[in-house]
Amino acid sequence: MLKEIDRYLITKDTGYYVDCTFGGGGHSLYLLNKYKNINIIAFDQDTDSLKRFNENPELQKFKDRITFCHDNFRNIEKNLKILNITKINGLLADLGVSSKQLDDKTRGFSFNSEDFLDMRMNKENELTAYEVVNTFSKEKLQDIFFNYGEESFSKQIAQKIVEERVKGNIKTCNQLKDIICKVKRAKGKINPATKVFQALRIYVNDELGSLQDLLNSIANVLDTGARATILTYHSLEDRIVKQSFKENKSLKIINKKVIIASEQEIKENPRSRSAKLRVTEKQDEL
Ligand SMILES: C[S@@+](CC[C@H](N)C(=O)[O-])C[C@H]1O[C@@H](n2cnc3c(N)ncnc32)[C@H](O)[C@@H]1O
């Protein structure tokens, strides 16, 4: 939804814009190419994203206009202060994991794999999905699957995990997926493990807490008239963004109706099927 982000985000073609989720740099590159006088402050908590930024010649062409912060975007205010930037002209976030992270066989995000159950976006954090699955109580697992995956079989899946892990630790994504499939049958094309994997990923990375912290900072960092565009991929994230924009008196909602991907984009990039874009604008301080 690059075109939509461009259309809603850019209100001035100069100054600082923050890309909260740099990933492979696709969004930043597009904007830097199109707007010759903007600078980007890029956040990503994954060292692989920083490595890509340092090693990709296409991105290095813009090294004078990109400042990379290897940090969680929840720390945006702290980082902007360090950089001596008081206000920014716009902010974008494209939440969740990247296709590179999903495809990387060492990260444990994808259920059809022999990957170690890791799921950390920031490899410097301690908590892994392996630890959650093998050490958390049945009740805690059930809560995680229900609250972060909206999984209706939470109780049965948590029970099965606790029974199975007595025989030996659950180490790989395939092992966990097979346990889930003993409790839950496949319906249509969706893998029965989808919701539990989403829940574990959200929990391990404190995704909703980080998002809430970012949303709490938005009105403090945006200049008057500047906008934030947030792309979400599941209802839990979208609900938090919608609510936060609505509650903040110094933010005006720009799109009353959520923006979704076109049929054409969904055909080219199936992940965009679940994408929802919300836009807000900073109002004049009274
Ligand atoms: C969907 S991808 C973004 C892809 C990017 N727009 C591009 O064009 O390549 C999300 C990225 O955000 C990063 N990320 C997710 N949550 C984050 C957080 N709380 N703080 C910093 N980075 C985060 C992930 O590591 C991942 O690289």
Ligand as a Chemical Component Dictionary entry (heavy atoms), coordinates in Angstrom:
data_LIG
# 
_chem_comp.id                   LIG 
_chem_comp.type                 NON-POLYMER 
_chem_comp.pdbx_formal_charge   0 
_chem_comp.three_letter_code    LIG 
# 
loop_
_chem_comp_atom.comp_id 
_chem_comp_atom.atom_id 
_chem_comp_atom.alt_atom_id 
_chem_comp_atom.type_symbol 
_chem_comp_atom.charge 
_chem_comp_atom.model_Cartn_x 
_chem_comp_atom.model_Cartn_y 
_chem_comp_atom.model_Cartn_z 
_chem_comp_atom.pdbx_ordinal 
LIG C1  C1  C 0  6.329  -5.673 7.852  1  
LIG S1  S1  S 1  8.029  -5.390 8.111  2  
LIG C2  C2  C 0  8.311  -3.836 7.362  3  
LIG C3  C3  C 0  8.736  -3.904 5.930  4  
LIG C4  C4  C 0  9.141  -2.559 5.382  5  
LIG N1  N1  N 0  8.028  -1.636 5.312  6  
LIG C5  C5  C 0  9.781  -2.685 4.014  7  
LIG O1  O1  O 0  9.381  -1.926 3.112  8  
LIG O2  O2  O -1 10.674 -3.514 3.852  9  
LIG C6  C6  C 0  8.100  -4.980 9.797  10 
LIG C7  C7  C 0  9.502  -4.690 10.324 11 
LIG O3  O3  O 0  9.343  -3.950 11.522 12 
LIG C8  C8  C 0  10.189 -4.454 12.521 13 
LIG N2  N2  N 0  9.482  -4.237 13.788 14 
LIG C9  C9  C 0  8.314  -4.764 14.188 15 
LIG N3  N3  N 0  7.962  -4.306 15.397 16 
LIG C10 C10 C 0  8.936  -3.440 15.769 17 
LIG C11 C11 C 0  9.155  -2.627 16.936 18 
LIG N4  N4  N 0  8.301  -2.646 17.957 19 
LIG N5  N5  N 0  10.244 -1.850 16.965 20 
LIG C12 C12 C 0  11.136 -1.836 15.935 21 
LIG N6  N6  N 0  10.997 -2.588 14.828 22 
LIG C13 C13 C 0  9.913  -3.381 14.740 23 
LIG C14 C14 C 0  10.376 -5.917 12.195 24 
LIG O4  O4  O 0  11.617 -6.371 12.702 25 
LIG C15 C15 C 0  10.328 -5.913 10.661 26 
LIG O5  O5  O 0  11.599 -5.797 10.101 27 
# 
loop_
_chem_comp_bond.comp_id 
_chem_comp_bond.atom_id_1 
_chem_comp_bond.atom_id_2 
_chem_comp_bond.value_order 
_chem_comp_bond.pdbx_ordinal 
LIG C1  S1  SING 1  
LIG S1  C2  SING 2  
LIG S1  C6  SING 3  
LIG C2  C3  SING 4  
LIG C3  C4  SING 5  
LIG C4  N1  SING 6  
LIG C4  C5  SING 7  
LIG C5  O1  DOUB 8  
LIG C5  O2  SING 9  
LIG C6  C7  SING 10 
LIG C7  O3  SING 11 
LIG C7  C15 SING 12 
LIG O3  C8  SING 13 
LIG C8  N2  SING 14 
LIG C8  C14 SING 15 
LIG N2  C9  SING 16 
LIG N2  C13 SING 17 
LIG C9  N3  DOUB 18 
LIG N3  C10 SING 19 
LIG C10 C11 SING 20 
LIG C10 C13 DOUB 21 
LIG C11 N4  SING 22 
LIG C11 N5  DOUB 23 
LIG N5  C12 SING 24 
LIG C12 N6  DOUB 25 
LIG N6  C13 SING 26 
LIG C14 O4  SING 27 
LIG C14 C15 SING 28 
LIG C15 O5  SING 29 
# 
